[in-house]
Amino acid sequence: MSETLRPLILDLVAFVAERPRPYAEVLDAWRTSCPRLTVWEDAVDAGLVTLQDGVVRATDRGREALARR
């Protein structure tokens, strides 16, 4: 996980840790046109959030990362 993007990634994890959210809501809140801001992709690649049946949830790993924050 990029140390530069780490705070943003953890913000995304916290957003979905509050409650599972529809994929469209997450993308609407976290969409960016900047290819250098890969918050969503990095969170998924790091196993911090998961997408199942159109719903985004924080994983156990994501919740642990929040607890360490």
mmCIF file as gemmi writes it, N, C-alpha and C atoms, coordinates in Angstrom:
data_model
loop_
_atom_site.group_PDB
_atom_site.id
_atom_site.type_symbol
_atom_site.label_atom_id
_atom_site.label_alt_id
_atom_site.label_comp_id
_atom_site.label_asym_id
_atom_site.label_entity_id
_atom_site.label_seq_id
_atom_site.pdbx_PDB_ins_code
_atom_site.Cartn_x
_atom_site.Cartn_y
_atom_site.Cartn_z
_atom_site.occupancy
_atom_site.B_iso_or_equiv
_atom_site.pdbx_formal_charge
_atom_site.auth_seq_id
_atom_site.auth_asym_id
_atom_site.pdbx_PDB_model_num
ATOM 1 N N . MET Axp A 1 ? 0.851 -1.172 0 1 0 ? 1 A 1
ATOM 2 C CA . MET Axp A 1 ? 0 0 0 1 0 ? 1 A 1
ATOM 3 C C . MET Axp A 1 ? 0.895 1.232 0 1 0 ? 1 A 1
ATOM 4 N N . SER Axp A 2 ? 0.62 2.141 -0.877 1 0 ? 2 A 1
ATOM 5 C CA . SER Axp A 2 ? 1.397 3.369 -0.971 1 0 ? 2 A 1
ATOM 6 C C . SER Axp A 2 ? 1.233 4.195 0.299 1 0 ? 2 A 1
ATOM 7 N N . GLU Axp A 3 ? 2.347 4.598 0.884 1 0 ? 3 A 1
ATOM 8 C CA . GLU Axp A 3 ? 2.283 5.413 2.102 1 0 ? 3 A 1
ATOM 9 C C . GLU Axp A 3 ? 1.629 6.765 1.828 1 0 ? 3 A 1
ATOM 10 N N . THR Axp A 4 ? 1.753 7.247 0.599 1 0 ? 4 A 1
ATOM 11 C CA . THR Axp A 4 ? 1.122 8.507 0.232 1 0 ? 4 A 1
ATOM 12 C C . THR Axp A 4 ? -0.388 8.375 0.245 1 0 ? 4 A 1
ATOM 13 N N . LEU Axp A 5 ? -0.894 7.257 -0.252 1 0 ? 5 A 1
ATOM 14 C CA . LEU Axp A 5 ? -2.337 7.055 -0.333 1 0 ? 5 A 1
ATOM 15 C C . LEU Axp A 5 ? -2.921 6.385 0.911 1 0 ? 5 A 1
ATOM 16 N N . ARG Axp A 6 ? -2.082 5.916 1.81 1 0 ? 6 A 1
ATOM 17 C CA . ARG Axp A 6 ? -2.56 5.167 2.98 1 0 ? 6 A 1
ATOM 18 C C . ARG Axp A 6 ? -3.696 5.87 3.734 1 0 ? 6 A 1
ATOM 19 N N . PRO Axp A 7 ? -3.592 7.158 4.065 1 0 ? 7 A 1
ATOM 20 C CA . PRO Axp A 7 ? -4.703 7.808 4.779 1 0 ? 7 A 1
ATOM 21 C C . PRO Axp A 7 ? -6.018 7.765 3.99 1 0 ? 7 A 1
ATOM 22 N N . LEU Axp A 8 ? -5.949 7.969 2.689 1 0 ? 8 A 1
ATOM 23 C CA . LEU Axp A 8 ? -7.161 7.921 1.863 1 0 ? 8 A 1
ATOM 24 C C . LEU Axp A 8 ? -7.729 6.514 1.794 1 0 ? 8 A 1
ATOM 25 N N . ILE Axp A 9 ? -6.854 5.534 1.693 1 0 ? 9 A 1
ATOM 26 C CA . ILE Axp A 9 ? -7.302 4.146 1.636 1 0 ? 9 A 1
ATOM 27 C C . ILE Axp A 9 ? -8.001 3.782 2.936 1 0 ? 9 A 1
ATOM 28 N N . LEU Axp A 10 ? -7.428 4.173 4.061 1 0 ? 10 A 1
ATOM 29 C CA . LEU Axp A 10 ? -8.051 3.879 5.345 1 0 ? 10 A 1
ATOM 30 C C . LEU Axp A 10 ? -9.359 4.643 5.524 1 0 ? 10 A 1
ATOM 31 N N . ASP Axp A 11 ? -9.462 5.819 4.938 1 0 ? 11 A 1
ATOM 32 C CA . ASP Axp A 11 ? -10.748 6.543 4.951 1 0 ? 11 A 1
ATOM 33 C C . ASP Axp A 11 ? -11.812 5.751 4.194 1 0 ? 11 A 1
ATOM 34 N N . LEU Axp A 12 ? -11.434 5.176 3.07 1 0 ? 12 A 1
ATOM 35 C CA . LEU Axp A 12 ? -12.373 4.351 2.304 1 0 ? 12 A 1
ATOM 36 C C . LEU Axp A 12 ? -12.787 3.132 3.116 1 0 ? 12 A 1
ATOM 37 N N . VAL Axp A 13 ? -11.827 2.477 3.753 1 0 ? 13 A 1
ATOM 38 C CA . VAL Axp A 13 ? -12.143 1.304 4.568 1 0 ? 13 A 1
ATOM 39 C C . VAL Axp A 13 ? -13.09 1.703 5.699 1 0 ? 13 A 1
ATOM 40 N N . ALA Axp A 14 ? -12.834 2.825 6.346 1 0 ? 14 A 1
ATOM 41 C CA . ALA Axp A 14 ? -13.705 3.292 7.427 1 0 ? 14 A 1
ATOM 42 C C . ALA Axp A 14 ? -15.109 3.574 6.903 1 0 ? 14 A 1
ATOM 43 N N . PHE Axp A 15 ? -15.209 4.111 5.706 1 0 ? 15 A 1
ATOM 44 C CA . PHE Axp A 15 ? -16.5 4.421 5.082 1 0 ? 15 A 1
ATOM 45 C C . PHE Axp A 15 ? -17.349 3.158 4.935 1 0 ? 15 A 1
ATOM 46 N N . VAL Axp A 16 ? -16.742 2.081 4.469 1 0 ? 16 A 1
ATOM 47 C CA . VAL Axp A 16 ? -17.517 0.845 4.28 1 0 ? 16 A 1
ATOM 48 C C . VAL Axp A 16 ? -17.577 0.012 5.557 1 0 ? 16 A 1
ATOM 49 N N . ALA Axp A 17 ? -16.696 0.279 6.52 1 0 ? 17 A 1
ATOM 50 C CA . ALA Axp A 17 ? -16.749 -0.448 7.793 1 0 ? 17 A 1
ATOM 51 C C . ALA Axp A 17 ? -17.951 0.003 8.628 1 0 ? 17 A 1
ATOM 52 N N . GLU Axp A 18 ? -18.406 1.247 8.408 1 0 ? 18 A 1
ATOM 53 C CA . GLU Axp A 18 ? -19.586 1.74 9.128 1 0 ? 18 A 1
ATOM 54 C C . GLU Axp A 18 ? -20.787 0.855 8.856 1 0 ? 18 A 1
ATOM 55 N N . ARG Axp A 19 ? -20.928 0.478 7.604 1 0 ? 19 A 1
ATOM 56 C CA . ARG Axp A 19 ? -22.003 -0.413 7.164 1 0 ? 19 A 1
ATOM 57 C C . ARG Axp A 19 ? -21.693 -0.836 5.734 1 0 ? 19 A 1
ATOM 58 N N . PRO Axp A 20 ? -22.105 -2.034 5.345 1 0 ? 20 A 1
ATOM 59 C CA . PRO Axp A 20 ? -21.917 -2.423 3.937 1 0 ? 20 A 1
ATOM 60 C C . PRO Axp A 20 ? -22.632 -1.409 3.039 1 0 ? 20 A 1
ATOM 61 N N . ARG Axp A 21 ? -22.006 -1.109 1.918 1 0 ? 21 A 1
ATOM 62 C CA . ARG Axp A 21 ? -22.565 -0.087 1.009 1 0 ? 21 A 1
ATOM 63 C C . ARG Axp A 21 ? -22.655 -0.632 -0.408 1 0 ? 21 A 1
ATOM 64 N N . PRO Axp A 22 ? -23.671 -0.2 -1.126 1 0 ? 22 A 1
ATOM 65 C CA . PRO Axp A 22 ? -23.768 -0.599 -2.535 1 0 ? 22 A 1
ATOM 66 C C . PRO Axp A 22 ? -22.554 -0.097 -3.316 1 0 ? 22 A 1
ATOM 67 N N . TYR Axp A 23 ? -22.121 -0.911 -4.26 1 0 ? 23 A 1
ATOM 68 C CA . TYR Axp A 23 ? -20.964 -0.588 -5.091 1 0 ? 23 A 1
ATOM 69 C C . TYR Axp A 23 ? -21.104 0.795 -5.727 1 0 ? 23 A 1
ATOM 70 N N . ALA Axp A 24 ? -22.288 1.104 -6.253 1 0 ? 24 A 1
ATOM 71 C CA . ALA Axp A 24 ? -22.5 2.398 -6.915 1 0 ? 24 A 1
ATOM 72 C C . ALA Axp A 24 ? -22.282 3.555 -5.942 1 0 ? 24 A 1
ATOM 73 N N . GLU Axp A 25 ? -22.706 3.4 -4.706 1 0 ? 25 A 1
ATOM 74 C CA . GLU Axp A 25 ? -22.514 4.449 -3.701 1 0 ? 25 A 1
ATOM 75 C C . GLU Axp A 25 ? -21.028 4.648 -3.401 1 0 ? 25 A 1
ATOM 76 N N . VAL Axp A 26 ? -20.305 3.551 -3.29 1 0 ? 26 A 1
ATOM 77 C CA . VAL Axp A 26 ? -18.863 3.639 -3.006 1 0 ? 26 A 1
ATOM 78 C C . VAL Axp A 26 ? -18.141 4.314 -4.162 1 0 ? 26 A 1
ATOM 79 N N . LEU Axp A 27 ? -18.44 3.901 -5.379 1 0 ? 27 A 1
ATOM 80 C CA . LEU Axp A 27 ? -17.764 4.522 -6.525 1 0 ? 27 A 1
ATOM 81 C C . LEU Axp A 27 ? -18.139 5.98 -6.676 1 0 ? 27 A 1
ATOM 82 N N . ASP Axp A 28 ? -19.375 6.322 -6.377 1 0 ? 28 A 1
ATOM 83 C CA . ASP Axp A 28 ? -19.789 7.717 -6.458 1 0 ? 28 A 1
ATOM 84 C C . ASP Axp A 28 ? -19.017 8.561 -5.449 1 0 ? 28 A 1
ATOM 85 N N . ALA Axp A 29 ? -18.821 8.019 -4.25 1 0 ? 29 A 1
ATOM 86 C CA . ALA Axp A 29 ? -18.112 8.76 -3.205 1 0 ? 29 A 1
ATOM 87 C C . ALA Axp A 29 ? -16.601 8.781 -3.428 1 0 ? 29 A 1
ATOM 88 N N . TRP Axp A 30 ? -16.047 7.745 -4.081 1 0 ? 30 A 1
ATOM 89 C CA . TRP Axp A 30 ? -14.6 7.594 -4.183 1 0 ? 30 A 1
ATOM 90 C C . TRP Axp A 30 ? -14.079 7.648 -5.613 1 0 ? 30 A 1
ATOM 91 N N . ARG Axp A 31 ? -14.88 8.083 -6.535 1 0 ? 31 A 1
ATOM 92 C CA . ARG Axp A 31 ? -14.441 8.166 -7.933 1 0 ? 31 A 1
ATOM 93 C C . ARG Axp A 31 ? -13.423 9.285 -8.106 1 0 ? 31 A 1
ATOM 94 N N . THR Axp A 32 ? -12.469 9.034 -8.958 1 0 ? 32 A 1
ATOM 95 C CA . THR Axp A 32 ? -11.481 10.053 -9.293 1 0 ? 32 A 1
ATOM 96 C C . THR Axp A 32 ? -11.083 9.886 -10.75 1 0 ? 32 A 1
ATOM 97 N N . SER Axp A 33 ? -10.759 10.972 -11.376 1 0 ? 33 A 1
ATOM 98 C CA . SER Axp A 33 ? -10.286 10.901 -12.758 1 0 ? 33 A 1
ATOM 99 C C . SER Axp A 33 ? -8.761 10.907 -12.81 1 0 ? 33 A 1
ATOM 100 N N . CYS Axp A 34 ? -8.134 10.98 -11.645 1 0 ? 34 A 1
ATOM 101 C CA . CYS Axp A 34 ? -6.675 11.008 -11.594 1 0 ? 34 A 1
ATOM 102 C C . CYS Axp A 34 ? -6.127 9.586 -11.516 1 0 ? 34 A 1
ATOM 103 N N . PRO Axp A 35 ? -5.378 9.164 -12.516 1 0 ? 35 A 1
ATOM 104 C CA . PRO Axp A 35 ? -4.858 7.794 -12.493 1 0 ? 35 A 1
ATOM 105 C C . PRO Axp A 35 ? -3.864 7.536 -11.365 1 0 ? 35 A 1
ATOM 106 N N . ARG Axp A 36 ? -3.361 8.578 -10.749 1 0 ? 36 A 1
ATOM 107 C CA . ARG Axp A 36 ? -2.419 8.397 -9.638 1 0 ? 36 A 1
ATOM 108 C C . ARG Axp A 36 ? -3.13 8.172 -8.307 1 0 ? 36 A 1
ATOM 109 N N . LEU Axp A 37 ? -4.409 8.454 -8.245 1 0 ? 37 A 1
ATOM 110 C CA . LEU Axp A 37 ? -5.176 8.225 -7.024 1 0 ? 37 A 1
ATOM 111 C C . LEU Axp A 37 ? -5.967 6.933 -7.191 1 0 ? 37 A 1
ATOM 112 N N . THR Axp A 38 ? -5.326 5.865 -6.856 1 0 ? 38 A 1
ATOM 113 C CA . THR Axp A 38 ? -5.906 4.535 -7.062 1 0 ? 38 A 1
ATOM 114 C C . THR Axp A 38 ? -6.428 3.966 -5.742 1 0 ? 38 A 1
ATOM 115 N N . VAL Axp A 39 ? -7.174 4.779 -5.019 1 0 ? 39 A 1
ATOM 116 C CA . VAL Axp A 39 ? -7.629 4.412 -3.686 1 0 ? 39 A 1
ATOM 117 C C . VAL Axp A 39 ? -8.444 3.119 -3.718 1 0 ? 39 A 1
ATOM 118 N N . TRP Axp A 40 ? -9.456 3.068 -4.566 1 0 ? 40 A 1
ATOM 119 C CA . TRP Axp A 40 ? -10.315 1.888 -4.645 1 0 ? 40 A 1
ATOM 120 C C . TRP Axp A 40 ? -9.495 0.648 -5.015 1 0 ? 40 A 1
ATOM 121 N N . GLU Axp A 41 ? -8.708 0.746 -6.063 1 0 ? 41 A 1
ATOM 122 C CA . GLU Axp A 41 ? -7.935 -0.392 -6.535 1 0 ? 41 A 1
ATOM 123 C C . GLU Axp A 41 ? -6.942 -0.867 -5.471 1 0 ? 41 A 1
ATOM 124 N N . ASP Axp A 42 ? -6.289 0.074 -4.801 1 0 ? 42 A 1
ATOM 125 C CA . ASP Axp A 42 ? -5.322 -0.302 -3.769 1 0 ? 42 A 1
ATOM 126 C C . ASP Axp A 42 ? -5.993 -0.967 -2.578 1 0 ? 42 A 1
ATOM 127 N N . ALA Axp A 43 ? -7.163 -0.486 -2.199 1 0 ? 43 A 1
ATOM 128 C CA . ALA Axp A 43 ? -7.892 -1.089 -1.076 1 0 ? 43 A 1
ATOM 129 C C . ALA Axp A 43 ? -8.303 -2.525 -1.404 1 0 ? 43 A 1
ATOM 130 N N . VAL Axp A 44 ? -8.748 -2.747 -2.634 1 0 ? 44 A 1
ATOM 131 C CA . VAL Axp A 44 ? -9.135 -4.103 -3.057 1 0 ? 44 A 1
ATOM 132 C C . VAL Axp A 44 ? -7.896 -4.992 -3.148 1 0 ? 44 A 1
ATOM 133 N N . ASP Axp A 45 ? -6.85 -4.495 -3.797 1 0 ? 45 A 1
ATOM 134 C CA . ASP Axp A 45 ? -5.62 -5.281 -3.966 1 0 ? 45 A 1
ATOM 135 C C . ASP Axp A 45 ? -5.001 -5.66 -2.629 1 0 ? 45 A 1
ATOM 136 N N . ALA Axp A 46 ? -5.114 -4.788 -1.631 1 0 ? 46 A 1
ATOM 137 C CA . ALA Axp A 46 ? -4.545 -5.059 -0.318 1 0 ? 46 A 1
ATOM 138 C C . ALA Axp A 46 ? -5.444 -5.959 0.529 1 0 ? 46 A 1
ATOM 139 N N . GLY Axp A 47 ? -6.622 -6.278 0.006 1 0 ? 47 A 1
ATOM 140 C CA . GLY Axp A 47 ? -7.537 -7.146 0.747 1 0 ? 47 A 1
ATOM 141 C C . GLY Axp A 47 ? -8.232 -6.445 1.896 1 0 ? 47 A 1
ATOM 142 N N . LEU Axp A 48 ? -8.348 -5.121 1.815 1 0 ? 48 A 1
ATOM 143 C CA . LEU Axp A 48 ? -8.967 -4.348 2.888 1 0 ? 48 A 1
ATOM 144 C C . LEU Axp A 48 ? -10.47 -4.22 2.722 1 0 ? 48 A 1
ATOM 145 N N . VAL Axp A 49 ? -10.933 -4.287 1.491 1 0 ? 49 A 1
ATOM 146 C CA . VAL Axp A 49 ? -12.373 -4.268 1.197 1 0 ? 49 A 1
ATOM 147 C C . VAL Axp A 49 ? -12.673 -5.358 0.184 1 0 ? 49 A 1
ATOM 148 N N . THR Axp A 50 ? -13.917 -5.747 0.159 1 0 ? 50 A 1
ATOM 149 C CA . THR Axp A 50 ? -14.335 -6.775 -0.783 1 0 ? 50 A 1
ATOM 150 C C . THR Axp A 50 ? -15.655 -6.37 -1.428 1 0 ? 50 A 1
ATOM 151 N N . LEU Axp A 51 ? -15.848 -6.829 -2.646 1 0 ? 51 A 1
ATOM 152 C CA . LEU Axp A 51 ? -17.085 -6.594 -3.378 1 0 ? 51 A 1
ATOM 153 C C . LEU Axp A 51 ? -17.731 -7.941 -3.644 1 0 ? 51 A 1
ATOM 154 N N . GLN Axp A 52 ? -18.93 -8.121 -3.101 1 0 ? 52 A 1
ATOM 155 C CA . GLN Axp A 52 ? -19.672 -9.358 -3.314 1 0 ? 52 A 1
ATOM 156 C C . GLN Axp A 52 ? -21.128 -9.011 -3.557 1 0 ? 52 A 1
ATOM 157 N N . ASP Axp A 53 ? -21.668 -9.521 -4.656 1 0 ? 53 A 1
ATOM 158 C CA . ASP Axp A 53 ? -23.078 -9.313 -4.998 1 0 ? 53 A 1
ATOM 159 C C . ASP Axp A 53 ? -23.456 -7.84 -5.007 1 0 ? 53 A 1
ATOM 160 N N . GLY Axp A 54 ? -22.548 -7.005 -5.495 1 0 ? 54 A 1
ATOM 161 C CA . GLY Axp A 54 ? -22.839 -5.576 -5.628 1 0 ? 54 A 1
ATOM 162 C C . GLY Axp A 54 ? -22.734 -4.785 -4.335 1 0 ? 54 A 1
ATOM 163 N N . VAL Axp A 55 ? -22.201 -5.408 -3.272 1 0 ? 55 A 1
ATOM 164 C CA . VAL Axp A 55 ? -22.081 -4.744 -1.973 1 0 ? 55 A 1
ATOM 165 C C . VAL Axp A 55 ? -20.608 -4.738 -1.556 1 0 ? 55 A 1
ATOM 166 N N . VAL Axp A 56 ? -20.145 -3.586 -1.089 1 0 ? 56 A 1
ATOM 167 C CA . VAL Axp A 56 ? -18.761 -3.424 -0.644 1 0 ? 56 A 1
ATOM 168 C C . VAL Axp A 56 ? -18.731 -3.49 0.883 1 0 ? 56 A 1
ATOM 169 N N . ARG Axp A 57 ? -17.819 -4.307 1.383 1 0 ? 57 A 1
ATOM 170 C CA . ARG Axp A 57 ? -17.663 -4.48 2.825 1 0 ? 57 A 1
ATOM 171 C C . ARG Axp A 57 ? -16.188 -4.388 3.193 1 0 ? 57 A 1
ATOM 172 N N . ALA Axp A 58 ? -15.931 -3.955 4.418 1 0 ? 58 A 1
ATOM 173 C CA . ALA Axp A 58 ? -14.569 -4.011 4.948 1 0 ? 58 A 1
ATOM 174 C C . ALA Axp A 58 ? -14.281 -5.46 5.319 1 0 ? 58 A 1
ATOM 175 N N . THR Axp A 59 ? -13.097 -5.919 5.035 1 0 ? 59 A 1
ATOM 176 C CA . THR Axp A 59 ? -12.687 -7.269 5.41 1 0 ? 59 A 1
ATOM 177 C C . THR Axp A 59 ? -12.138 -7.245 6.838 1 0 ? 59 A 1
ATOM 178 N N . ASP Axp A 60 ? -11.886 -8.424 7.385 1 0 ? 60 A 1
ATOM 179 C CA . ASP Axp A 60 ? -11.244 -8.488 8.703 1 0 ? 60 A 1
ATOM 180 C C . ASP Axp A 60 ? -9.892 -7.779 8.655 1 0 ? 60 A 1
ATOM 181 N N . ARG Axp A 61 ? -9.184 -7.982 7.565 1 0 ? 61 A 1
ATOM 182 C CA . ARG Axp A 61 ? -7.88 -7.319 7.397 1 0 ? 61 A 1
ATOM 183 C C . ARG Axp A 61 ? -8.041 -5.796 7.38 1 0 ? 61 A 1
ATOM 184 N N . GLY Axp A 62 ? -9.096 -5.309 6.729 1 0 ? 62 A 1
ATOM 185 C CA . GLY Axp A 62 ? -9.36 -3.88 6.697 1 0 ? 62 A 1
ATOM 186 C C . GLY Axp A 62 ? -9.693 -3.325 8.064 1 0 ? 62 A 1
ATOM 187 N N . ARG Axp A 63 ? -10.491 -4.064 8.827 1 0 ? 63 A 1
ATOM 188 C CA . ARG Axp A 63 ? -10.841 -3.638 10.188 1 0 ? 63 A 1
ATOM 189 C C . ARG Axp A 63 ? -9.593 -3.635 11.087 1 0 ? 63 A 1
ATOM 190 N N . GLU Axp A 64 ? -8.714 -4.592 10.892 1 0 ? 64 A 1
ATOM 191 C CA . GLU Axp A 64 ? -7.463 -4.624 11.662 1 0 ? 64 A 1
ATOM 192 C C . GLU Axp A 64 ? -6.596 -3.42 11.311 1 0 ? 64 A 1
ATOM 193 N N . ALA Axp A 65 ? -6.548 -3.057 10.043 1 0 ? 65 A 1
ATOM 194 C CA . ALA Axp A 65 ? -5.772 -1.882 9.627 1 0 ? 65 A 1
ATOM 195 C C . ALA Axp A 65 ? -6.341 -0.608 10.271 1 0 ? 65 A 1
ATOM 196 N N . LEU Axp A 66 ? -7.654 -0.532 10.376 1 0 ? 66 A 1
ATOM 197 C CA . LEU Axp A 66 ? -8.274 0.625 11.029 1 0 ? 66 A 1
ATOM 198 C C . LEU Axp A 66 ? -7.922 0.663 12.516 1 0 ? 66 A 1
ATOM 199 N N . ALA Axp A 67 ? -7.918 -0.495 13.15 1 0 ? 67 A 1
ATOM 200 C CA . ALA Axp A 67 ? -7.619 -0.551 14.581 1 0 ? 67 A 1
ATOM 201 C C . ALA Axp A 67 ? -6.179 -0.117 14.861 1 0 ? 67 A 1
ATOM 202 N N . ARG Axp A 68 ? -5.272 -0.376 13.911 1 0 ? 68 A 1
ATOM 203 C CA . ARG Axp A 68 ? -3.868 0.015 14.07 1 0 ? 68 A 1
ATOM 204 C C . ARG Axp A 68 ? -3.635 1.502 13.755 1 0 ? 68 A 1
ATOM 205 N N . ARG Axp A 69 ? -4.593 2.116 13.119 1 0 ? 69 A 1
ATOM 206 C CA . ARG Axp A 69 ? -4.436 3.501 12.652 1 0 ? 69 A 1
ATOM 207 C C . ARG Axp A 69 ? -4.229 4.446 13.774 1 0 ? 69 A 1
